Amino acid sequence: MRMIFIGLLLGKMGTQLWLAWLNRRAAWAQKGAKAVPFGIMTPERYERSLDYTLAKNAFGSWELVYDGLWTGLLLFGGVLPWVAMEAAQLLGLGVMEGWGSLLGYSLAFALCGIVTGLPSLPWEWWAQFRLEAKFGFNKSTLKLWIIDKLKGFVLGLVIGCPLIAVLFKLYLSFPEHWYLGGFAVLAGFQLLMLVIYPLWIMPLFNTFKPLAAGVLRDRLMALAQRTQFPVEDIHIMDGSRRSGHSNAFFTGLGRWRRIVLFDTLVEQLSEEQLEAVLAHEIGHYKRGHVLKRLLVGFGTLAIGFGALGWLLNQAHTGFFSLFGFPKNGPMIYYAFLVLSLLSEIFTFWITPLLNRQSRSHEYEADAFAKKAMGSSAPLVGALHILHEKNLSQLMPHPIFSGFYYSHPTLVERQKALEL
Protein backbone atom coordinates (compact mmCIF):
# COMPACT_ATOMS: atom_id res chain seq x y z
CA MET A 1 0.00 0.00 0.00
CA ARG A 2 2.83 2.37 0.87
CA MET A 3 4.40 1.82 -2.54
CA ILE A 4 1.08 2.60 -4.25
CA PHE A 5 0.95 6.05 -2.67
CA ILE A 6 4.60 6.68 -3.47
CA GLY A 7 3.90 5.64 -7.06
CA LEU A 8 0.93 8.02 -7.27
CA LEU A 9 3.04 10.88 -5.96
CA LEU A 10 5.85 10.17 -8.42
CA GLY A 11 3.36 9.72 -11.24
CA LYS A 12 1.82 13.12 -10.52
CA MET A 13 5.20 14.82 -10.37
CA GLY A 14 6.40 13.07 -13.53
CA THR A 15 3.25 14.05 -15.43
CA GLN A 16 3.57 17.67 -14.34
CA LEU A 17 7.20 17.81 -15.44
CA TRP A 18 6.32 16.20 -18.79
CA LEU A 19 3.55 18.75 -19.39
CA ALA A 20 5.94 21.57 -18.50
CA TRP A 21 8.52 20.15 -20.93
CA LEU A 22 5.93 20.03 -23.74
CA ASN A 23 5.03 23.67 -23.23
CA ARG A 24 8.65 24.73 -22.88
CA ARG A 25 9.45 23.05 -26.19
CA ALA A 26 6.46 24.79 -27.83
CA ALA A 27 7.61 28.20 -26.55
CA TRP A 28 11.19 27.69 -27.76
CA ALA A 29 9.90 26.68 -31.21
CA GLN A 30 7.97 29.96 -31.45
CA LYS A 31 10.86 32.24 -30.54
CA GLY A 32 12.11 34.43 -33.35
CA ALA A 33 8.76 34.30 -35.16
CA LYS A 34 8.23 37.12 -37.66
CA ALA A 35 4.44 36.80 -37.74
CA VAL A 36 2.23 36.97 -34.65
CA PRO A 37 -1.22 35.28 -34.74
CA PHE A 38 -3.92 37.82 -35.69
CA GLY A 39 -1.37 40.61 -35.20
CA ILE A 40 -2.25 40.62 -31.50
CA MET A 41 1.03 42.18 -30.42
CA THR A 42 4.27 43.36 -31.93
CA PRO A 43 7.01 40.75 -32.61
CA GLU A 44 9.08 42.34 -29.83
CA ARG A 45 6.24 42.07 -27.33
CA TYR A 46 5.53 38.54 -28.52
CA GLU A 47 9.17 37.62 -27.88
CA ARG A 48 8.84 39.14 -24.41
CA SER A 49 5.75 37.02 -23.71
CA LEU A 50 7.69 33.88 -24.67
CA ASP A 51 10.53 34.88 -22.34
CA TYR A 52 7.97 35.30 -19.56
CA THR A 53 6.48 31.88 -20.34
CA LEU A 54 9.89 30.21 -20.31
CA ALA A 55 10.90 31.91 -17.06
CA LYS A 56 7.70 30.78 -15.34
CA ASN A 57 8.15 27.31 -16.80
CA ALA A 58 11.71 26.94 -15.49
CA PHE A 59 10.77 28.28 -12.06
CA GLY A 60 7.66 26.10 -11.92
CA SER A 61 9.57 22.95 -12.84
CA TRP A 62 12.05 23.41 -10.02
CA GLU A 63 9.21 24.19 -7.64
CA LEU A 64 7.39 21.01 -8.73
CA VAL A 65 10.41 18.89 -7.88
CA TYR A 66 10.84 20.62 -4.54
CA ASP A 67 7.15 20.30 -3.62
CA GLY A 68 7.09 16.64 -4.64
CA LEU A 69 10.14 15.80 -2.55
CA TRP A 70 8.83 17.79 0.43
CA THR A 71 5.42 16.08 0.23
CA GLY A 72 7.14 12.70 0.05
CA LEU A 73 9.25 13.56 3.09
CA LEU A 74 6.17 14.66 5.02
CA LEU A 75 4.15 11.55 4.18
CA PHE A 76 6.79 8.86 4.11
CA GLY A 77 9.77 10.31 5.97
CA GLY A 78 8.14 10.62 9.39
CA VAL A 79 8.02 14.43 9.30
CA LEU A 80 4.23 14.84 9.36
CA PRO A 81 3.57 12.65 12.44
CA TRP A 82 6.48 14.29 14.24
CA VAL A 83 5.04 17.76 13.57
CA ALA A 84 1.56 16.53 14.54
CA MET A 85 2.73 15.06 17.85
CA GLU A 86 4.84 18.12 18.66
CA ALA A 87 1.90 20.45 17.98
CA ALA A 88 -0.39 18.38 20.21
CA GLN A 89 2.23 18.23 22.97
CA LEU A 90 2.88 21.97 22.72
CA LEU A 91 -0.81 22.62 23.33
CA GLY A 92 -0.99 20.03 26.12
CA LEU A 93 -3.57 17.89 24.30
CA GLY A 94 -4.59 14.40 25.35
CA VAL A 95 -7.87 12.58 24.83
CA MET A 96 -10.12 14.26 22.27
CA GLU A 97 -13.27 15.11 24.24
CA GLY A 98 -15.05 18.30 25.14
CA TRP A 99 -15.01 21.53 23.15
CA GLY A 100 -11.76 22.65 24.75
CA SER A 101 -9.79 19.69 23.40
CA LEU A 102 -11.63 19.82 20.07
CA LEU A 103 -10.61 23.43 19.56
CA GLY A 104 -7.12 22.50 20.74
CA TYR A 105 -6.77 19.78 18.13
CA SER A 106 -8.16 22.06 15.43
CA LEU A 107 -5.52 24.61 16.42
CA ALA A 108 -2.88 21.86 16.30
CA PHE A 109 -4.09 21.00 12.79
CA ALA A 110 -3.69 24.64 11.78
CA LEU A 111 -0.21 24.78 13.32
CA CYS A 112 0.78 21.69 11.33
CA GLY A 113 -0.38 23.40 8.16
CA ILE A 114 1.67 26.49 8.97
CA VAL A 115 4.83 24.55 9.84
CA THR A 116 4.64 22.26 6.81
CA GLY A 117 3.90 25.25 4.59
CA LEU A 118 6.85 27.36 5.75
CA PRO A 119 9.34 25.81 3.28
CA SER A 120 7.20 27.09 0.39
CA LEU A 121 7.49 30.74 1.48
CA PRO A 122 10.90 31.33 -0.19
CA TRP A 123 9.43 30.09 -3.46
CA GLU A 124 6.46 32.42 -3.13
CA TRP A 125 8.80 35.30 -2.33
CA TRP A 126 10.97 34.54 -5.36
CA ALA A 127 7.96 34.30 -7.67
CA GLN A 128 6.67 37.68 -6.47
CA PHE A 129 9.84 39.72 -6.01
CA ARG A 130 12.13 38.18 -8.61
CA LEU A 131 10.14 36.55 -11.41
CA GLU A 132 7.15 38.91 -11.53
CA ALA A 133 9.34 41.91 -10.82
CA LYS A 134 11.70 41.03 -13.68
CA PHE A 135 8.82 41.39 -16.14
CA GLY A 136 7.36 44.50 -14.53
CA PHE A 137 4.32 42.93 -12.87
CA ASN A 138 5.14 43.09 -9.18
CA LYS A 139 3.83 46.23 -7.49
CA SER A 140 3.85 44.89 -3.93
CA THR A 141 6.34 45.63 -1.19
CA LEU A 142 7.91 43.16 1.21
CA LYS A 143 5.98 44.80 4.06
CA LEU A 144 2.65 44.41 2.24
CA TRP A 145 3.49 40.82 1.32
CA ILE A 146 4.24 39.94 4.96
CA ILE A 147 1.09 41.72 6.17
CA ASP A 148 -0.99 39.73 3.67
CA LYS A 149 0.51 36.48 4.98
CA LEU A 150 -0.21 37.44 8.58
CA LYS A 151 -3.79 38.44 7.76
CA GLY A 152 -4.32 35.12 6.01
CA PHE A 153 -2.90 33.29 9.02
CA VAL A 154 -5.21 35.08 11.47
CA LEU A 155 -8.25 34.57 9.25
CA GLY A 156 -7.43 30.89 8.94
CA LEU A 157 -7.36 30.54 12.72
CA VAL A 158 -10.49 32.61 13.37
CA ILE A 159 -12.61 30.95 10.70
CA GLY A 160 -10.98 27.57 10.22
CA CYS A 161 -10.42 26.37 13.78
CA PRO A 162 -14.06 26.51 14.96
CA LEU A 163 -15.13 24.86 11.70
CA ILE A 164 -12.66 22.00 12.11
CA ALA A 165 -13.72 21.62 15.76
CA VAL A 166 -17.35 21.19 14.66
CA LEU A 167 -16.29 18.44 12.24
CA PHE A 168 -14.32 16.72 15.00
CA LYS A 169 -17.40 16.93 17.25
CA LEU A 170 -19.58 15.35 14.58
CA TYR A 171 -17.15 12.47 14.26
CA LEU A 172 -17.11 11.83 18.01
CA SER A 173 -20.90 12.12 18.33
CA PHE A 174 -21.93 10.21 15.19
CA PRO A 175 -18.99 7.99 14.20
CA GLU A 176 -21.02 5.92 11.72
CA HIS A 177 -22.61 8.72 9.70
CA TRP A 178 -20.67 11.81 10.73
CA TYR A 179 -19.56 12.49 7.14
CA LEU A 180 -23.16 13.33 6.14
CA GLY A 181 -23.34 16.06 8.74
CA GLY A 182 -19.80 17.13 7.90
CA PHE A 183 -20.72 17.54 4.24
CA ALA A 184 -23.81 19.57 5.17
CA VAL A 185 -21.77 21.83 7.46
CA LEU A 186 -19.06 22.54 4.88
CA ALA A 187 -21.56 22.98 2.04
CA GLY A 188 -23.45 25.51 4.14
CA PHE A 189 -20.18 27.19 5.04
CA GLN A 190 -19.30 27.56 1.35
CA LEU A 191 -22.65 29.21 0.67
CA LEU A 192 -22.16 31.53 3.62
CA MET A 193 -18.69 32.46 2.38
CA LEU A 194 -20.16 33.56 -0.96
CA VAL A 195 -21.85 36.35 1.02
CA ILE A 196 -19.20 36.99 3.69
CA TYR A 197 -16.13 36.93 1.44
CA PRO A 198 -16.91 39.95 -0.78
CA LEU A 199 -18.40 41.99 2.07
CA TRP A 200 -15.92 41.50 4.89
CA ILE A 201 -12.89 39.45 3.86
CA MET A 202 -11.85 40.92 0.52
CA PRO A 203 -11.86 44.48 1.94
CA LEU A 204 -9.23 43.35 4.46
CA PHE A 205 -6.78 42.97 1.59
CA ASN A 206 -7.94 45.45 -1.04
CA THR A 207 -9.76 48.76 -1.27
CA PHE A 208 -13.06 48.79 -3.15
CA LYS A 209 -14.65 51.98 -4.37
CA PRO A 210 -17.89 52.39 -6.31
CA LEU A 211 -17.28 53.32 -9.92
CA ALA A 212 -17.57 57.10 -10.08
CA ALA A 213 -20.63 58.65 -11.72
CA GLY A 214 -20.07 59.39 -15.36
CA VAL A 215 -20.30 58.03 -18.88
CA LEU A 216 -18.60 54.71 -18.06
CA ARG A 217 -20.78 53.96 -15.07
CA ASP A 218 -23.94 54.89 -16.97
CA ARG A 219 -22.87 52.66 -19.84
CA LEU A 220 -22.14 49.66 -17.64
CA MET A 221 -25.30 50.04 -15.57
CA ALA A 222 -27.32 50.30 -18.79
CA LEU A 223 -25.77 47.02 -19.93
CA ALA A 224 -26.75 45.36 -16.65
CA GLN A 225 -30.28 46.68 -17.05
CA ARG A 226 -30.81 45.54 -20.64
CA THR A 227 -29.37 42.09 -19.88
CA GLN A 228 -31.56 41.88 -16.76
CA PHE A 229 -28.61 41.41 -14.46
CA PRO A 230 -29.54 42.58 -10.94
CA VAL A 231 -26.67 44.55 -9.45
CA GLU A 232 -26.63 47.51 -7.11
CA ASP A 233 -23.26 48.91 -8.08
CA ILE A 234 -19.93 48.30 -9.79
CA HIS A 235 -16.72 48.49 -7.77
CA ILE A 236 -13.12 49.28 -8.65
CA MET A 237 -10.43 47.27 -6.84
CA ASP A 238 -6.91 48.54 -6.28
CA GLY A 239 -5.29 45.55 -7.97
CA SER A 240 -2.37 47.75 -9.04
CA ARG A 241 -1.29 47.88 -5.39
CA ARG A 242 0.12 44.37 -5.76
CA SER A 243 0.36 43.48 -9.43
CA GLY A 244 0.35 44.87 -12.93
CA HIS A 245 -1.95 42.06 -14.08
CA SER A 246 -5.59 42.97 -14.73
CA ASN A 247 -8.89 41.17 -14.32
CA ALA A 248 -12.63 41.48 -13.74
CA PHE A 249 -15.03 39.25 -11.82
CA PHE A 250 -18.27 39.15 -9.91
CA THR A 251 -18.86 37.45 -6.60
CA GLY A 252 -21.56 36.99 -4.02
CA LEU A 253 -25.20 35.95 -4.13
CA GLY A 254 -28.51 37.77 -4.45
CA ARG A 255 -28.46 41.35 -3.26
CA TRP A 256 -24.87 40.86 -2.07
CA ARG A 257 -23.67 40.35 -5.64
CA ARG A 258 -20.73 42.55 -6.54
CA ILE A 259 -19.13 43.29 -9.90
CA VAL A 260 -15.45 44.13 -9.53
CA LEU A 261 -13.08 45.68 -12.06
CA PHE A 262 -9.36 45.96 -11.42
CA ASP A 263 -8.14 49.55 -11.63
CA THR A 264 -5.49 48.31 -14.08
CA LEU A 265 -8.27 47.02 -16.33
CA VAL A 266 -10.06 50.37 -16.34
CA GLU A 267 -6.81 52.09 -17.31
CA GLN A 268 -6.05 49.69 -20.15
CA LEU A 269 -9.40 49.34 -21.94
CA SER A 270 -11.78 51.68 -23.71
CA GLU A 271 -15.31 52.17 -22.42
CA GLU A 272 -16.72 49.90 -25.13
CA GLN A 273 -14.18 47.19 -24.34
CA LEU A 274 -14.94 47.42 -20.62
CA GLU A 275 -18.60 47.03 -21.45
CA ALA A 276 -17.77 43.88 -23.44
CA VAL A 277 -15.75 42.45 -20.55
CA LEU A 278 -18.64 43.12 -18.18
CA ALA A 279 -21.04 41.50 -20.67
CA HIS A 280 -18.83 38.41 -20.56
CA GLU A 281 -19.01 38.30 -16.75
CA ILE A 282 -22.78 38.77 -16.87
CA GLY A 283 -22.87 35.88 -19.34
CA HIS A 284 -21.51 33.57 -16.67
CA TYR A 285 -24.43 34.48 -14.44
CA LYS A 286 -27.10 34.33 -17.14
CA ARG A 287 -25.92 30.92 -18.36
CA GLY A 288 -26.03 29.45 -14.86
CA HIS A 289 -22.29 28.88 -14.58
CA VAL A 290 -22.13 30.02 -10.96
CA LEU A 291 -24.65 27.37 -9.89
CA LYS A 292 -23.01 24.70 -12.03
CA ARG A 293 -19.59 25.40 -10.55
CA LEU A 294 -21.08 25.40 -7.08
CA LEU A 295 -22.63 21.98 -7.72
CA VAL A 296 -19.31 20.67 -9.03
CA GLY A 297 -17.67 22.00 -5.88
CA PHE A 298 -20.26 20.19 -3.76
CA GLY A 299 -19.55 17.00 -5.71
CA THR A 300 -15.83 17.34 -5.08
CA LEU A 301 -16.57 18.00 -1.41
CA ALA A 302 -18.69 14.84 -1.22
CA ILE A 303 -15.85 12.82 -2.73
CA GLY A 304 -13.48 14.35 -0.19
CA PHE A 305 -15.68 13.31 2.71
CA GLY A 306 -16.01 9.86 1.18
CA ALA A 307 -12.23 9.60 1.10
CA LEU A 308 -12.01 10.85 4.68
CA GLY A 309 -14.55 8.25 5.77
CA TRP A 310 -12.56 5.55 4.00
CA LEU A 311 -9.36 6.67 5.72
CA LEU A 312 -11.01 6.45 9.12
CA ASN A 313 -12.42 3.01 8.34
CA GLN A 314 -8.86 1.86 7.67
CA ALA A 315 -7.68 2.99 11.08
CA HIS A 316 -8.22 -0.45 12.64
CA THR A 317 -5.92 -2.01 10.01
CA GLY A 318 -3.02 0.21 11.03
CA PHE A 319 -3.41 2.30 7.88
CA PHE A 320 -2.03 5.44 9.48
CA SER A 321 1.11 3.60 10.52
CA LEU A 322 2.01 3.67 6.80
CA PHE A 323 2.72 7.36 7.36
CA GLY A 324 4.34 6.96 10.77
CA PHE A 325 1.34 7.68 13.02
CA PRO A 326 0.69 5.54 16.11
CA LYS A 327 -2.02 2.86 15.90
CA ASN A 328 -4.13 4.53 18.56
CA GLY A 329 -4.94 8.15 19.26
CA PRO A 330 -7.14 10.88 17.76
CA MET A 331 -7.74 9.20 14.39
CA ILE A 332 -9.81 12.06 12.98
CA TYR A 333 -6.86 14.38 13.63
CA TYR A 334 -4.52 12.01 11.79
CA ALA A 335 -7.00 11.56 8.94
CA PHE A 336 -7.35 15.31 8.35
CA LEU A 337 -3.57 15.69 8.22
CA VAL A 338 -3.03 12.79 5.84
CA LEU A 339 -5.89 13.76 3.54
CA SER A 340 -4.68 17.38 3.38
CA LEU A 341 -1.57 16.05 1.62
CA LEU A 342 -3.03 13.09 -0.26
CA SER A 343 -5.97 15.00 -1.73
CA GLU A 344 -3.89 16.86 -4.32
CA ILE A 345 -2.37 13.60 -5.53
CA PHE A 346 -5.86 12.41 -6.51
CA THR A 347 -7.59 15.66 -7.51
CA PHE A 348 -4.73 16.43 -9.90
CA TRP A 349 -6.01 13.77 -12.29
CA ILE A 350 -9.46 15.33 -12.61
CA THR A 351 -8.01 18.78 -13.32
CA PRO A 352 -8.42 18.48 -17.12
CA LEU A 353 -12.07 17.47 -16.73
CA LEU A 354 -12.87 20.47 -14.54
CA ASN A 355 -10.96 22.80 -16.85
CA ARG A 356 -12.74 21.42 -19.89
CA GLN A 357 -16.06 22.37 -18.32
CA SER A 358 -14.65 25.80 -17.43
CA ARG A 359 -13.50 26.41 -21.01
CA SER A 360 -16.97 25.48 -22.24
CA HIS A 361 -18.41 28.09 -19.88
CA GLU A 362 -15.99 30.70 -21.22
CA TYR A 363 -17.14 30.07 -24.79
CA GLU A 364 -20.77 30.47 -23.68
CA ALA A 365 -20.00 33.70 -21.84
CA ASP A 366 -18.14 35.01 -24.90
CA ALA A 367 -21.15 34.21 -27.10
CA PHE A 368 -23.43 36.02 -24.65
CA ALA A 369 -21.17 39.09 -24.70
CA LYS A 370 -21.08 39.09 -28.51
CA LYS A 371 -24.89 39.06 -28.63
CA ALA A 372 -25.22 41.71 -25.91
CA MET A 373 -22.77 44.02 -27.69
CA GLY A 374 -24.09 43.32 -31.18
CA SER A 375 -20.57 42.51 -32.37
CA SER A 376 -17.54 40.44 -31.39
CA ALA A 377 -15.12 43.32 -32.07
CA PRO A 378 -15.21 45.00 -28.62
CA LEU A 379 -14.52 41.76 -26.75
CA VAL A 380 -11.86 40.64 -29.23
CA GLY A 381 -10.16 44.02 -28.88
CA ALA A 382 -10.28 43.76 -25.09
CA LEU A 383 -8.81 40.26 -25.16
CA HIS A 384 -5.98 41.43 -27.43
CA ILE A 385 -5.04 44.19 -25.00
CA LEU A 386 -5.29 41.96 -21.94
CA HIS A 387 -3.10 39.27 -23.46
CA GLU A 388 -0.58 41.83 -24.64
CA LYS A 389 -0.43 43.62 -21.28
CA ASN A 390 -0.28 40.36 -19.29
CA LEU A 391 2.32 38.79 -21.62
CA SER A 392 0.08 35.76 -22.03
CA GLN A 393 1.30 32.84 -24.11
CA LEU A 394 -0.68 32.92 -27.34
CA MET A 395 0.00 29.37 -28.51
CA PRO A 396 0.71 26.99 -25.61
CA HIS A 397 1.14 23.32 -26.35
CA PRO A 398 -2.41 21.92 -26.83
CA ILE A 399 -1.90 19.09 -24.33
CA PHE A 400 -0.58 21.56 -21.74
CA SER A 401 -3.43 24.03 -22.23
CA GLY A 402 -5.98 21.20 -22.39
CA PHE A 403 -4.82 20.00 -18.99
CA TYR A 404 -4.24 23.25 -17.13
CA TYR A 405 -6.13 26.10 -18.82
CA SER A 406 -9.49 27.11 -17.35
CA HIS A 407 -9.92 29.51 -20.31
CA PRO A 408 -9.49 28.78 -24.00
CA THR A 409 -6.43 30.31 -25.61
CA LEU A 410 -6.89 33.70 -27.26
CA VAL A 411 -6.56 32.17 -30.72
CA GLU A 412 -9.32 29.66 -29.89
CA ARG A 413 -11.59 32.33 -28.42
CA GLN A 414 -11.16 34.70 -31.35
CA LYS A 415 -11.95 31.96 -33.88
CA ALA A 416 -15.12 31.08 -31.96
CA LEU A 417 -16.18 34.72 -31.63
CA GLU A 418 -15.70 35.42 -35.33
CA LEU A 419 -17.75 32.47 -36.58
N, C-alpha and C positions, 0 to 999 in steps of 0.2 A: 504493500500500500504506500509506503514511504517513497519508493522509487516511482510510483505513478505520479505523485504530486511533484516530485523533482522533475520528471519528464514533462509534465504540463507546464511548469515554470520555464524550463529550457525551451520548450516548443514555442511558447509565447514570445520569449525574448528573441529566439532565432527568426520567427516570422516577422517581428517588428524590424529587426536589422535587415532582413531580406527586402521588405517593403521600402525601407529607407534607401537601400542600395539601388533599387529600381528607379526611384525618383531622383536620386543623385545622378545616375547615369543619364536619365532623360534631360536633366538641367544642363549637364555638361555638353550634351549633343546639341543643345539649342544656343549655346554661347557663340557669339560672333555672327549671329543671324542678321542679314541685311533687311529682311522684311518681317514686320511684326503683325500678327493676326489682327485683321480689321483696322489696322493703324491705330490701335488703342493707345500706344505710347511711343515715344521716340525710341530709336535703336539704343541710344545711350541709357535711357531710363529702363528699357527692357533688360539691358545688360546688368544694370544695377539690381533689378528685381531677381535676376538669376543668382547674382552674388549673395543676395539676402537669403534666397532659398538654400543655397549651398552652405552658407554659414549656419543657418538653423539646422540643416540636415546633419552637419558634422557635430555640432553641439548636442543635438538630440540623440545621435547614435552613442556617443560617449555616456550620456546620461542614462540611456536605456541599459547599457552594460552595468553601470554603477547601481542603478535601481534593482536590476535583476539579481546581482550579487548580494546586495544588502537585504533584499527580501528573502533570498535563500538562507542567508546567515541568521536572520530573525527566526525563520520557520524551522530550519533544520540544524542550526548551529548552537541552539540553546540560549540565544540572546533574548527572545521574546518571553519565555517563562521566567528567566532571571529578572528582567525588567518588571514583569507582572508581580512576582513575589516581593521584590524590593518596594514597589509602589504600595502594595498591601501592607507590608511591614512598616513602612514609613508612616502610614495613616493609622497604624495600630488595629488593623482589621482582623477579625477571626471568623466566627460562624456568620453566614449571611442570613440575618433575621432582624426584623424591625426596620423602620424607615431610616434610622441613623446609619446602620451598617449598609443598607441599600444605597443610600446617597454616598457613603464612603467608597463602596466598590465602583459606583459610577464615576466618582472623582478619580479613583485609581485607574479606571479604563481611560479616562481623558489624559491623565498623566502619562500613561503608556503611549498614547498616540503622539503626545508632544515629544517625548524622549526619542521614540523611534523615527519621528519626522525631522528631528534636528539635523541629521546629516544631509538632508535635501536643501537646507537653507543656503549653503554656499552656491549651489547650482541655480537656485532662484535668483540670488543676488547677481551672479554672473550674467544670467539671461537678461536681467533688467538693466544693469549698469555697465555691461560690456557689450553684449550682442545688440540689444535694442538701441543703446546709445550710439554704437558705431554707425548705425544706419539712420540716426536722427529721430528715433521714435521715443526714446525715454525722456520724459519731462518731470519725473519724480525726483525727490531728494532722498538721501539715506535716512534722514529724520522721518520723513513722511512714510517711507517704506517700513521702518521699524514700528511706527505708530499704528499703521495698518495691521501689522502682524499682532501687535498687542491687543488691538481692538477685536480682531478675530479670535484670539485666545480667550478673552473675557466673555465674548458672546457665546463661544462654544461651551464654556463652563456654565454660564447663566441659563442658557436654553437647553444644552445637551444633557447635562447631568441629571436634572429632574426627569427628563424624558427617559433616559436609560434606567433610572431608578424605578420608574413605573413599569417598564418592561421586565425588570428583574422581579418586581413584586408579582406581576402576572404569572411569571414562571413558578414562583414559590407557591402561589395560591391555587393555580390551575395547571399543574405539570403536564396533564394529558392533552389539553386543548389550549394552552396559553398562547400559541402562535396565532390563533384566530383573533383573540383580543389584541395581541400585539400588532397584527396587521391593521386592525380597525383604528388603534391609537395612532400609528404612524401615518396612515392614510388621512385621518382627520387633521393631524399635525401639518401635513403637506398642504391641505386646503387652507388651513389657518395661515400658513406662511405666505400664501399667495396674496393675502390681505396685509399681513403684518410687514412683510419684507419691503414693499415699496413705500409704505407709510413711515416706518420707524427705523428700519435697519439700513437701507440704502442711504438715507440722509446722514448716517453716522460716518460715512466714507466720502460722500460727494455732496455738492451743493446743487439744489434743484430750484430753478426759478421759472415761473410761468413765462411763456413766450410773450414778449412785449406786444402791446396793441399796435397794429399796423397792417400793411398790405399782406405780409407773409402769414400772419396769424389769421386774418380774415380768409385768406385763400385756403389755408389748411382746415379751418373750422367749417368752411363751406364744403370741402371735400367730405369731411366726416358726416355732415348733414345729408348730402345727396347720396352717400353710400349707406346711410342709416346706421352709422356707427356711433353708439352712445358714449360720449366722452365729455367730461366737464372742462378740461383744459389740456394744453400741451406744454410740456416742461423741457427746459434746456438744462443739460447736465454738464458740469465742468470736467469733461473727460480729458481736456488738454492739460489738466493739473498733473496727470500721471503719464499720459501717452499721446503720441501724435496720431495714433490710429483713430478712425472714426466709425460710428455705428448709429443705429436707431433701433428702438424696440418698444414694445408695450408690455405691461405687466399688471397684475392684479385681477380682481374679479368684480363684476357688477359696478356699483357706483364708486368703487375704489380703483377702477381701471385708470391707468396712467400711460400716456404716450410720452416717450422720452427721446429727445434728439441730442446727440453729442454736440457740444459747441463747435468742435472741429468740423462736424458735418455741415453745420449751418454756414460756416465760413467757406467751405469748399464748393458747395452746390448752389445753383441758381434756384429761384423760387419755384419754377416749374419742376425742376429735378427733385427738390425737396418734397413737393406735392406727390410726385411719382413714388418716391421712397415711402412716404406715409401711406399711399394707396396700397403698396405692397404689404406693409404691416397690417393694414386693415383687412387685406385679403386673407391673412392667416386667421383672423377672427371670423370673418364671414364664411370661410370654408370649413370651420369647425376644427381647425388644427390644434387649438389650445386644448380642447376636450380630448381629442384623439391622443395627443402627447401625454395628457394626464392619465388616460386609461392605460397607455403603454407603461407609464411610470408605476401605476398600481400593479400591473402585471409583473413587472420586474421586482417590485417590492414583495409580492406574493411568492415569487420564486426564491427570493432571499430568505424569507421566513421558512419556506419549505426546507431550504438548505440548512438553516439554523436548527430546525427541528430534527433533521437527520443527524447533524453533528451531535446533538444532545442524546439522541437515541443510541449513538455509538459509544457513549461514555463508559458503559458497563464493559465494553470489550477492550478498554484501555486505549481507545482511539487517540486521546489527547497525549498519551505517552509518546506517540510518533513525533510529537513536536517538543517533547521534553517536559510536559506538565505532569504533576503527580496524578495518581489514579483516583484520588479522592480530594474533595475540596469544592469550592464554588464553581460548578461545571458551567453555569450560564456565563460567568465571568470569563472562563477560558474560551468558551465557544464564541463569544463576541470578539475576543482578541484574534482568534484563529481565522474567523470568517472575514474580519476586516482586512486581512492580508490575502486570503484565498479568493475572495470575491472577484478581484480584478483578473485573476488567472482565468476564471470562467466567463465573466462578462465580456472580456476582450473578444471572444469568438463570435459574439452576436453583434459586435459593433457595426459590421457592414450592413446587417439587416436593418438596424435602427437608422443608420445614415441613408440607406436607400429610401426608407419611408420619408425621412426628412427632406431629401432632394425632391421627391415627388411633391411634397407640400410647397417647396420653393417654386417649382414650376407652376403650380396652381395659383399661388399668390402673385407671381409675375403676370399670369394671364388675367387675373382680376385687375391688377394695376393697369395693364394695357387697355382693358375695356373701360375702366373708370376714367382714364386720361384721354381716351379716344385715339391713342397712338402709342406705339412702343418706343418712339424716339426719346421722350423725356427719361424713361427708366434706363434705356440703353446708355444714354449720355451720362446719367448718374453712376451707373455701374462702371463705365470707362474711367471716370474720374476717381472713384473709390479704389479701383484696382491699381490705378497709376499712383495715387497718393500712398496707398498701403503696400506698394511693391509686391503685390500678389503674383504668384506664379500663374501664368496664363495657360500653360500646357503641361500640367503634371502628368506623370505616368498614369495611364487609365486604371491600372490595378491599384496603385497607391490612392488615387482620388476616390475610386470606388469603395475602398475599405474605410478611409478616414474622413472624407469630405461630407459634411452635413449639408453643403450647398453645391449645386452643379458648378462646374467651371464657368468662367465668363463666356468662353467660346460656345459652350453648350447652351447657356442661357440666352445668348444673343440669337443663336440659330432658332431656338424655340420661339422667341419673341417676334422674330421677323417672318415666321411662317404665315 
